[in-house]
Amino acid sequence: MEAALASALTKEVVLKLVTLLSEKHKLSKGLKDDIRFIQTELEMISIARDSHLVDPSASRPQVMSMEEMRDLAHDIEDCLDRFLPCVACDGESSVLHRLKKAVASTRSRFAAEIRKLKKRLKDAQERRVNYDVNACRSSAGAASPATADTAENDPVGIDKPKQELVELLLDSEPGKLGVISIVGFGGSGKTTLARAVYDCSSVVGRFPCRAWAASSEHKDAGGLLTAILRQLHADDVPQVQNSINDFLQTTECLIVIDDINKQHWDAIKSIFHRETKSRIVVTTALQSVANACSSGDGFIYKMNILDAELSKVLLMKKVFFRGCSPELERGSTAIVEKCDGLPLALVSVAKFLLGETELTGSHCAQVCRSLGHHMEKEADFRKLQQVLLNSYSSLSGYPLRTSLLYTSVFPNGRPIRRSTLIRRWLAEGYVRCQYKRSDLEVADENFKELIDRNIVRPIDASNNSKVKTCKTHGIMHEFMLHKSMSDNFITSLRDQNRSNFRHLFIENPATDSTLGMNQHTSSASDDTAGSKKFRARSLTIFGNAGAAASEFCRCELLRVLDLEECNDLVDDQLEDIHKLWYLKYLSLGGTISSLPKKIDKLHCLETLDLRKTKIDMLPVEVIGLPHLAHLFGKFKLGKNDLKMSELEKVLPKKSKLKTLAGFVADENPGFLQLMAHMKELKKVKIWFEATGTDNESLPHISKAVQKFAQDGMDTAGVRSLSLDFGNSSGDLLSSIEEYCYLSSLKLRGRLSLLPQFVTSLCGLTELCLSSTNLTGSDLSNLCKLQYLLYLKLVEADLRSFIIKSGDFPSLRRLCLVVQIPVLPTIREGALPFLVSVQLLCKDLVDLSGIKIEYHGRLEEVALDYMVSNKTVEMWETAAKKHPKRPKILFLKRIDLSETESTVKYVATDGPICEKGSIIELNQVQLTQNMLQNKCIIRSVHSSSVNKPNSALKKIIVSETPQAASKLSSVGAV
């Protein structure tokens, strides 16, 4: 695997060399010859590597080792990046003139570096001549072919999903149920669940004629069908397709196909049509395959990870069967956290620990700190290693694999914003344009593939069903971080060898993986080569930077500086940040109150994220950055007295700003006027600030909004506008009468009526109205939006809103957030394509008049996690009677940052416990439940929770502290 990556990296460098040799770079003949020699040699080395990967047994002359090949490729890349500082400036004469001047002054140094690199390659060539040794044999070979999960004996946590799938099989009428797909990450227990359903006595009684086949064991669909027919005791095996087709139409049977792939399904799907009397169950790791198999009337069951409680039950069965002392309990908790609920990971660790003579909690913790090393070396982890390796190796191409490895720079378990990850990929250059598609489109496709393969877990979906936040599986994160550190890709900034790595991070406290991998740590003051430059392309800090803040500028080729979660940085420590000329992505945290004076020197900067900072006044120079594409925060434009002629001087001739989210509109019309000159704007967010001259700014605001929306008529792409009126009136939109184009619109604040501007928008697919105080008659005009896919209403009272038959013919997702627990009336025939509904009110009673049987495509219902148990039971009962069996999800309301303009909910595991109930918990369970958001502790003395040896045994879950006190007074606690 490492050899394949090194070969792919080499090819990426070759492409840069080809670019350098193009006519636009005026190079001397000698320099060109040296570069051409390096290009040719690298191509030959890469070809030799690829040939070995195809046929490892063949004897070939030695090429350089994988480590030498990787380091040489990195050194060449560093050299080229210094010589070609800004590829994006092609065609900009003024900038090119400055770059040519800079290049001329360093040309001799560049030529010297190229000569050194050429000599390294010549030395490698001489070794190939002098020695006839096939060094490639030492490199890791190709990944083993993918294998299906195997069923685990005595599984944990499958009783509920097993019951759900058994009921689905037994209750369905012949020909009415499509294919059941069980989908999930490798090692999550798909095969175990399918086998449990297959062997269930009630299923065996209903389907005495059964067949089980593993798709991965057959090269083609013919072999797969033959295996199925033989188990069904059909005689006419040669005529496979006709035989099984006839058999399924006349015989009621159950067929399970484990680990099915897209090619096999495409070949056999015509056989399993709806008229069959049989039931088909498949397992797969790919969401797209599950969607294809279960299209139409099918059902998809997505595997969940085990929670902390079930994870401990599994460990008790496998390794701690003699009981746990308090000290050993701490060790088991470390294992649970590291394995993150993946059954195969838990079982693998348990097998390894069984070999210990005396098992202690400290040893368990030590194993967790070095888990990546154990997975690579120990036989007990071979199956887990193979599953993780196959998940990684199945990804197509070096950029996608590198993009996945890159996610391990974030702490294990920390949610990652999709938009942040994609912008960082782009800044790092890990996305390559294909087939005339933009970088952003390719990056989005790469992210979707990681989600589709269930390697990256979605946490919260946005309004257009795109994943908003995600995280990798805990054990996959461990695997990738170990590999990244082994390959000089990612390490801690405190690692003594940090100067050789591409990506650096600081995490406080340090992760177990970091402690396990990096035994040689140092601080900035310990570095014996204090002046040595780092080759790092990114630096990410979570927690305190400490002395590391002084090392920013040693990373001279830094592309990404992510300080959003840094807690101790002060303004003065950013004073020299302008020296990071190559920086493309910069995010700052809550301790920063102003930007450095020379921020305009960051020539290559593309993303500036100030959302978590205290910055409320943006220097005008920031707008003039030539490559700035995404600007986030909540600020006003500096210098209120600037004239438009001065602002135009600051703006580059062709502003590349695509995202401006956002700015505060007041009596200073600067930003509003500048919007007209930002031709590439796609997303805008504006807060209105009420002033004494409020009416004077209204024409500027209305004009800017109209211009932005009208410009969208020529693009018909993604165009998003968010307006927060605050204490002002939103009626300024009423003055816009012409047709405009927006794909997404969010309005927050008081409206006297629904503006015609909203209902006349062309292409509107997403709409959010928050705190508008509009009544049902006003909202009824929304039904004119024929193409709307998502609607979110956040209002105190929606009971007068009636959605009639035929209304919202395209709507797929509906979110209603209300205070009064009375929902709109939804009549039969409305919302025919609805797949998701969120009904968010903590006081919701019963079904509140909602009839989910009206919506045959419904897949999920989300409720506020504080609803009563009775309400939850009624919704679950209604869901079981629905043909699609929609999932009942629970969302928790969270506090908003100042940059958020609407109510925000996040997913949680389940509903809160009933108010006034008493729950028996030990200290460990209390901590786990608090972490998992399973319940909210309303009234527990803080000192009791913070003491590790506290004898706390019972807690009260109540709505008010007074109610808790009453229960406490009668001896409940």
Residue pairs with C-beta under 8 A, 6 or more apart in sequence:
1 140
1 142
1 143
1 389
1 392
1 393
2 66
2 139
2 140
2 486
2 487
3 49
3 52
3 53
3 66
3 136
3 139
3 140
4 49
4 53
4 142
4 393
5 70
5 398
5 401
5 402
5 487
6 49
6 66
6 69
6 70
6 73
7 46
7 49
7 50
7 53
7 69
8 397
8 398
8 401
9 70
9 73
9 74
9 398
10 42
10 45
10 46
10 49
10 69
10 73
11 46
11 398
12 73
12 77
12 398
13 42
13 73
13 76
13 77
13 80
14 39
14 42
14 43
14 46
16 76
16 77
16 80
16 84
17 35
17 38
17 39
17 42
17 76
17 80
18 39
19 84
19 87
20 27
20 35
20 80
20 83
20 84
21 27
21 32
21 35
21 36
21 39
24 90
25 84
27 35
28 111
30 111
31 110
31 111
31 114
34 111
34 114
34 115
34 118
35 114
37 118
37 121
38 76
38 114
38 117
38 118
38 121
41 121
41 124
41 125
42 73
42 76
42 121
45 63
45 64
45 69
45 124
48 60
48 63
48 136
49 63
49 69
49 136
51 58
51 60
52 58
52 60
52 136
52 139
53 141
53 142
56 136
56 137
56 141
56 142
59 134
60 134
60 136
61 128
61 132
61 134
62 127
62 128
62 131
62 132
62 133
62 134
62 135
62 136
63 69
63 124
63 128
63 135
63 136
64 72
64 124
64 127
65 135
65 138
65 139
66 139
68 124
70 487
70 488
71 488
71 500
72 117
72 120
72 121
74 488
74 502
74 535
75 117
76 117
78 535
78 557
79 110
79 113
79 114
79 117
81 557
81 582
82 106
82 110
82 557
83 103
83 106
83 110
85 99
85 102
85 581
85 582
85 604
86 95
86 99
86 582
86 603
86 604
86 627
88 604
88 627
89 95
89 96
89 99
89 626
90 96
92 626
95 603
95 626
103 110
142 393
143 386
143 389
143 390
143 392
143 393
144 386
144 389
144 390
145 216
145 390
146 216
146 259
146 390
146 394
147 216
147 259
147 386
147 387
147 390
148 191
148 214
148 215
148 216
148 258
148 259
148 283
149 186
149 187
149 188
149 189
149 190
149 191
149 192
149 258
149 259
149 283
149 344
149 387
150 191
150 383
151 191
151 192
151 194
151 195
151 196
152 189
152 192
152 343
152 344
152 347
154 317
155 189
155 192
155 193
155 196
155 343
156 306
156 310
156 313
156 314
156 317
156 343
157 189
157 306
157 307
157 310
157 313
157 314
157 343
158 189
158 192
158 193
158 196
161 193
161 301
161 303
161 304
162 193
162 196
162 197
162 200
164 301
164 885
165 180
165 182
165 193
165 197
165 281
165 301
166 197
166 200
166 202
166 203
167 880
168 177
168 180
168 299
168 885
169 177
169 180
169 197
169 203
169 206
169 207
169 254
169 279
169 281
170 202
170 203
170 206
172 279
174 252
174 276
174 277
175 274
175 275
175 276
175 277
176 274
176 297
176 883
177 279
177 297
177 298
177 299
178 274
178 294
178 295
178 296
178 297
178 298
178 299
179 272
179 280
179 281
179 282
179 293
179 294
179 298
179 299
180 279
180 280
180 281
180 282
180 294
180 298
180 299
180 300
180 301
181 281
181 282
181 283
181 284
181 289
181 290
181 291
181 293
181 294
181 298
181 299
181 300
181 301
182 190
182 193
182 194
182 281
182 282
182 283
182 284
182 290
182 301
182 303
183 190
183 283
183 284
183 285
183 286
183 287
183 289
183 290
183 300
183 301
183 302
183 303
183 454
184 190
184 285
184 302
184 303
184 454
185 285
185 303
185 342
185 391
185 454
185 455
185 457
185 473
185 476
186 285
186 344
186 387
186 388
186 390
186 391
187 342
187 343
187 344
187 345
187 384
187 387
187 475
188 303
188 305
188 342
188 343
188 344
188 454
189 303
189 343
189 344
190 258
190 283
190 284
190 285
190 303
191 258
191 259
191 283
192 343
193 301
193 303
194 256
194 258
194 281
194 283
195 212
197 203
197 281
198 210
198 212
198 254
198 256
198 281
203 254
204 210
206 252
207 252
207 253
207 254
207 279
209 232
209 233
209 251
209 252
209 253
209 254
210 231
210 232
210 253
210 254
210 255
210 256
211 227
211 228
211 229
211 231
211 232
211 253
211 254
211 255
211 256
212 231
212 255
212 256
212 258
213 224
213 227
213 228
213 231
213 255
213 256
213 257
213 258
214 257
214 258
214 259
215 224
215 257
215 258
215 259
215 260
215 261
215 264
216 258
216 259
216 261
217 227
218 224
218 227
218 264
220 264
220 267
221 263
221 264
221 267
221 268
222 240
224 257
224 264
224 268
225 240
225 241
225 244
225 268
225 271
226 237
226 240
228 244
228 255
228 257
229 237
229 240
229 243
229 244
229 247
230 237
232 244
232 247
232 251
232 253
232 255
234 243
234 244
234 247
236 242
236 243
237 243
241 271
244 271
245 271
247 253
248 271
248 272
248 276
248 277
248 278
249 275
249 276
249 277
250 277
251 277
251 278
252 277
252 278
253 277
253 278
253 279
254 278
254 279
254 281
255 272
255 278
255 279
255 280
255 281
256 280
256 281
256 282
256 283
257 264
257 280
257 281
257 282
257 283
258 282
258 283
259 283
259 284
259 285
260 282
260 283
260 284
260 289
260 293
261 284
261 286
261 289
262 286
262 288
262 289
262 292
265 282
265 289
265 292
265 293
266 292
269 292
269 293
272 278
272 280
274 296
274 297
280 293
282 289
282 290
282 293
284 290
284 293
285 391
285 453
285 454
286 452
286 453
286 454
287 451
287 452
287 453
287 454
288 452
290 300
291 300
294 300
297 883
299 884
299 885
304 341
305 340
305 341
305 342
305 473
306 314
306 341
306 342
306 343
306 346
307 341
307 909
307 932
308 336
308 341
308 928
308 931
308 932
309 925
309 928
310 341
311 336
311 339
311 341
311 346
312 332
312 336
314 343
314 346
314 347
314 350
315 332
315 335
315 336
315 346
315 350
316 324
318 346
318 347
318 350
318 351
318 354
319 349
319 350
319 353
319 354
319 359
320 328
320 332
324 332
325 361
327 360
327 361
327 362
328 359
328 360
328 361
328 364
329 361
329 924
330 361
330 364
330 365
331 359
331 360
331 361
331 362
331 363
331 364
331 365
332 361
332 364
333 924
334 361
334 364
334 365
334 368
334 512
335 346
335 349
335 364
335 367
335 368
336 346
337 368
337 413
337 474
338 345
338 349
338 368
338 371
338 474
338 475
338 478
338 512
339 345
339 346
339 349
339 474
339 475
340 412
340 413
340 473
340 474
340 475
341 474
342 473
342 474
342 475
344 383
344 384
344 387
345 384
345 474
345 475
348 375
348 380
348 381
348 383
348 384
349 367
349 371
351 380
352 367
352 374
352 378
352 380
352 381
353 359
353 364
353 367
355 380
356 363
365 512
367 374
368 512
369 512
369 513
369 515
369 516
370 516
371 475
371 478
371 482
371 512
371 513
371 516
372 478
372 479
372 481
372 482
372 483
372 485
372 513
372 516
372 517
373 482
373 516
373 517
374 381
375 381
375 384
375 385
375 388
375 478
375 479
375 482
376 385
376 482
384 475
385 479
388 475
388 476
388 479
389 479
391 453
391 455
391 476
392 401
392 404
392 455
392 479
392 480
392 483
394 453
395 401
395 404
395 449
395 450
395 453
395 455
396 449
399 430
399 431
399 432
399 446
400 446
400 449
400 450
402 430
403 425
403 430
403 431
403 446
403 450
404 450
404 455
404 456
404 480
405 480
405 483
405 484
405 489
405 490
406 424
406 425
406 428
406 430
406 490
406 503
407 416
407 421
407 456
407 472
407 477
407 480
408 472
408 477
408 480
408 481
408 484
408 490
409 490
409 503
409 505
409 538
409 540
410 416
410 471
410 540
411 507
411 511
411 542
412 472
412 474
412 477
412 478
412 481
412 511
412 513
413 471
413 474
413 477
414 471
414 542
415 459
415 469
415 470
415 471
416 469
416 470
416 471
417 468
417 469
418 447
418 466
418 467
418 468
418 469
418 470
420 587
420 609
421 447
421 470
422 440
422 443
422 444
422 447
423 585
423 606
423 607
423 630
424 538
424 560
424 562
424 585
425 431
425 443
425 446
426 439
426 440
426 443
426 584
426 606
427 559
427 560
427 584
427 585
427 606
427 607
428 537
428 538
428 559
428 560
429 559
431 439
431 442
431 443
431 446
432 442
433 439
433 442
434 442
447 456
447 467
450 456
451 458
451 467
451 470
455 472
455 473
455 476
456 470
456 471
456 472
457 470
457 471
457 472
457 473
458 467
458 469
458 470
459 467
459 468
459 469
459 470
459 471
459 906
459 907
460 467
460 468
460 469
460 906
460 907
461 467
461 468
462 468
463 744
463 766
463 768
463 790
463 792
463 813
463 815
464 765
464 766
464 789
464 790
465 812
465 813
465 836
472 480
477 513
478 513
481 490
481 511
481 513
481 514
481 517
482 513
482 517
483 489
484 490
484 491
484 503
485 491
485 517
485 518
488 500
488 501
488 502
489 501
489 502
489 503
490 501
490 502
490 503
490 504
490 505
491 497
491 498
491 501
491 503
491 504
491 505
491 514
491 517
491 518
492 498
492 504
492 505
492 506
492 507
492 510
492 514
492 518
492 521
493 504
493 505
493 506
493 539
493 541
493 548
493 551
494 506
494 510
494 518
494 521
494 522
494 523
494 548
495 501
495 518
495 520
495 521
495 522
496 518
496 520
496 521
496 522
496 526
496 527
497 520
498 504
498 534
498 536
499 529
499 532
499 533
499 534
499 535
500 535
501 534
501 535
501 536
502 535
502 536
502 537
502 538
503 536
503 537
503 538
503 539
503 540
504 534
504 536
504 538
504 539
504 540
504 555
505 539
505 540
505 541
505 542
506 540
506 541
506 542
506 543
506 544
506 545
506 546
506 548
507 514
507 542
507 543
508 542
508 543
508 544
509 543
523 546
523 547
524 530
524 547
524 548
524 550
524 551
525 547
532 554
533 554
533 555
533 556
534 551
534 554
534 555
534 556
535 557
536 555
536 557
536 558
537 557
537 558
537 559
537 560
538 558
538 559
538 560
538 561
538 562
539 552
539 555
539 558
539 560
539 561
539 562
540 560
540 562
541 548
541 562
541 563
541 565
541 566
541 569
542 565
542 566
543 565
543 566
543 567
544 566
544 567
544 568
545 563
545 566
545 568
545 569
545 573
546 568
549 569
549 573
550 573
552 558
552 561
552 576
552 577
552 580
553 576
553 577
553 579
553 580
555 580
556 579
556 580
556 582
557 582
558 580
558 582
558 583
559 582
559 583
559 584
559 585
560 583
560 584
560 585
561 577
561 580
561 583
561 585
561 586
561 587
562 585
562 587
563 569
563 586
563 587
563 588
563 589
563 592
564 587
564 588
564 589
564 609
564 611
564 612
565 589
566 588
566 589
566 591
567 589
567 590
567 591
568 591
569 588
569 589
569 591
569 592
570 591
570 592
571 592
571 593
571 594
571 596
574 588
574 592
574 595
574 596
575 596
577 583
577 586
577 596
577 598
577 599
577 602
578 596
578 598
578 599
578 600
578 601
578 602
579 601
580 602
581 601
581 602
581 603
581 604
582 604
583 602
583 604
583 605
584 604
584 605
584 606
584 607
584 627
585 605
585 606
585 607
586 602
586 605
586 607
586 608
586 609
587 607
587 608
587 609
587 610
587 612
588 609
588 610
588 612
588 613
588 615
589 612
589 613
590 612
590 613
590 614
591 614
592 610
592 613
592 614
592 615
593 613
593 614
593 615
594 615
594 617
595 610
595 615
595 618
595 619
595 622
599 619
599 621
599 622
600 619
600 621
600 622
600 624
600 625
602 625
603 625
603 626
603 627
604 627
605 625
605 627
605 628
606 627
606 628
606 629
606 630
607 628
607 629
607 630
607 632
608 622
608 625
608 628
608 630
608 631
608 632
608 633
609 630
609 632
609 633
610 618
610 631
610 632
610 633
610 635
611 632
611 633
611 634
611 897
611 899
612 897
613 633
615 633
615 635
616 634
616 635
616 636
616 664
617 635
617 636
617 637
617 638
618 633
618 635
618 636
618 637
618 638
618 663
619 638
620 637
620 638
620 639
620 642
620 647
620 650
621 650
622 628
622 631
623 637
623 647
623 650
623 651
623 655
623 657
623 674
624 650
624 651
624 652
625 652
626 652
626 656
627 656
628 656
628 657
629 656
629 657
629 658
629 659
629 680
630 657
630 658
630 659
631 657
631 659
631 660
631 661
632 659
632 661
632 662
632 899
633 662
633 899
634 662
634 663
634 664
634 687
634 898
634 899
635 663
635 664
636 663
636 664
636 666
636 668
636 671
637 663
637 668
637 670
637 671
637 674
640 667
640 668
640 670
642 670
644 670
644 673
647 670
647 673
647 674
648 677
651 674
651 677
654 679
655 677
655 678
655 679
655 680
656 680
657 678
657 680
657 681
658 680
658 681
658 682
658 683
659 681
659 682
659 683
660 671
660 675
660 678
660 681
660 683
660 684
660 685
661 683
661 684
661 685
661 722
662 684
662 685
662 686
662 687
662 722
662 899
663 671
663 685
663 686
663 687
664 686
664 687
664 688
664 689
665 671
665 672
665 686
665 687
665 688
665 689
665 697
665 700
665 701
666 689
666 691
666 697
667 691
667 693
667 696
667 697
669 697
669 700
672 700
672 701
672 703
672 704
673 700
673 704
675 681
675 684
675 704
675 707
675 708
676 704
676 707
679 711
681 708
681 711
682 717
682 718
682 719
682 720
683 718
683 719
683 720
683 721
684 708
684 720
684 721
684 722
685 721
685 722
685 724
685 901
686 701
686 705
686 722
686 723
686 724
687 724
687 726
687 901
688 701
688 723
688 724
688 725
688 726
688 728
688 749
689 726
689 728
690 726
690 727
690 728
691 697
694 728
698 732
701 732
702 732
702 733
702 735
702 736
705 721
705 723
705 733
705 736
706 736
706 738
706 740
708 719
708 721
709 719
709 721
709 736
709 740
709 741
709 742
709 757
709 761
710 738
710 740
710 741
712 719
712 740
712 741
712 742
712 743
712 763
713 739
713 740
713 741
713 762
715 741
716 741
716 763
717 743
718 743
718 744
719 741
719 742
719 743
719 744
719 763
720 742
720 743
720 744
720 745
720 746
720 766
721 742
721 744
721 745
721 746
722 745
722 746
722 748
722 901
723 730
723 733
723 746
723 747
723 748
723 749
724 748
724 749
724 901
725 747
725 748
725 749
725 750
726 749
727 749
728 749
729 749
729 750
729 751
729 752
730 747
730 749
730 750
730 751
730 755
730 772
731 751
731 752
731 753
731 755
733 747
733 755
733 757
733 758
734 753
734 755
734 756
734 757
736 755
736 757
737 756
737 757
739 760
739 761
739 762
740 757
740 760
740 761
740 762
741 761
741 762
741 763
742 761
742 763
742 764
743 763
743 764
743 765
743 766
744 764
744 765
744 766
744 767
745 758
745 761
745 764
745 766
745 767
745 768
746 767
746 768
746 770
746 901
746 902
747 758
747 768
747 769
747 770
747 772
748 768
748 769
748 770
748 771
748 772
748 901
748 902
749 770
749 771
749 772
750 771
750 772
750 773
751 772
751 773
751 774
751 778
753 774
753 778
754 774
754 778
754 779
754 781
754 782
758 764
758 767
758 782
759 781
759 782
759 784
759 785
761 785
763 787
764 785
764 787
764 788
765 787
765 788
765 789
765 790
766 788
766 789
766 790
767 782
767 785
767 788
767 790
767 791
767 792
768 791
768 792
768 793
768 794
768 902
769 779
769 792
769 793
769 794
769 795
770 792
770 793
770 794
770 795
770 901
770 902
770 903
771 794
771 795
772 795
773 795
773 796
774 795
775 800
775 801
776 798
776 799
776 800
776 801
776 802
776 824
777 800
779 793
779 798
779 801
780 801
780 802
782 788
782 791
782 808
783 803
783 804
783 807
783 808
785 808
786 809
786 810
787 810
788 808
788 810
788 811
789 810
789 811
789 812
789 813
790 811
790 812
790 813
790 814
790 815
791 808
791 811
791 813
791 814
791 815
792 814
792 815
792 816
792 817
792 902
793 801
793 815
793 816
793 817
794 817
794 902
794 903
795 817
795 818
796 818
796 819
796 820
797 818
797 819
797 820
797 822
798 816
798 818
798 820
798 822
798 823
798 824
799 820
799 822
799 823
799 824
801 824
801 825
802 824
802 825
802 827
803 824
803 825
803 826
803 827
803 830
803 831
804 827
804 829
804 830
805 827
805 828
805 829
805 830
806 829
806 830
807 830
807 831
808 830
808 831
809 832
809 833
810 833
811 831
811 833
811 834
812 833
812 834
812 835
812 836
813 834
813 835
813 836
813 837
813 838
814 831
814 834
814 836
814 837
814 838
815 837
815 838
815 840
816 823
816 824
816 837
816 838
816 839
816 840
816 841
817 838
817 840
817 841
817 903
817 905
818 840
818 841
819 841
820 841
821 841
821 843
821 844
821 845
821 848
822 848
822 849
823 839
823 841
823 844
823 848
823 849
823 850
825 849
826 850
826 851
826 854
827 854
828 851
828 854
829 854
830 854
831 854
831 855
832 855
832 857
833 857
834 855
834 857
834 858
835 857
835 858
835 859
835 860
836 858
836 859
836 860
836 861
836 862
837 850
837 852
837 855
837 858
837 860
837 861
837 862
838 861
838 862
838 863
838 891
838 905
839 848
839 850
839 861
839 862
839 863
839 864
840 862
840 863
840 864
840 891
840 893
840 903
840 905
841 864
841 867
842 864
842 866
842 867
843 867
844 863
844 864
844 867
844 871
845 868
845 871
846 870
846 871
846 874
847 874
847 875
847 878
852 858
852 861
852 878
852 879
852 882
852 886
853 878
853 881
853 882
856 883
856 884
857 884
858 882
858 884
858 886
859 884
859 886
859 887
860 886
860 887
860 888
860 889
861 875
861 879
861 886
861 887
861 888
861 889
862 888
862 889
862 890
862 891
862 905
863 871
863 872
863 875
863 888
863 889
863 890
863 891
863 911
864 890
864 891
864 892
864 893
864 905
865 890
865 891
865 892
865 908
865 910
865 911
865 912
865 933
866 911
866 912
867 911
868 914
869 911
869 914
872 888
872 911
875 888
876 888
879 885
879 886
879 887
879 888
889 907
890 907
890 908
890 909
890 910
890 911
891 905
891 906
891 907
891 908
892 905
892 906
892 907
892 908
892 933
893 903
893 904
893 905
894 904
894 905
894 906
896 903
896 904
908 933
908 934
909 932
909 933
909 934
910 934
912 935
912 936
912 957
913 919
913 934
913 935
913 957
914 957
915 957
915 958
915 959
915 963
916 956
916 957
916 958
916 959
916 963
916 967
917 957
918 954
918 955
918 956
918 957
918 967
918 972
918 973
919 935
919 954
919 955
919 957
920 953
920 954
921 929
921 952
921 953
921 954
921 955
922 953
923 948
923 950
923 952
926 937
926 945
926 952
926 955
929 935
930 937
935 957
936 957
937 945
937 955
937 957
938 956
938 957
938 958
938 959
938 960
938 961
938 964
939 956
939 958
939 961
939 963
939 964
939 965
939 968
940 952
940 955
940 956
944 950
944 952
945 952
954 972
954 973
955 973
956 963
956 964
956 967
956 968
956 972
956 973
958 964
958 967
967 973
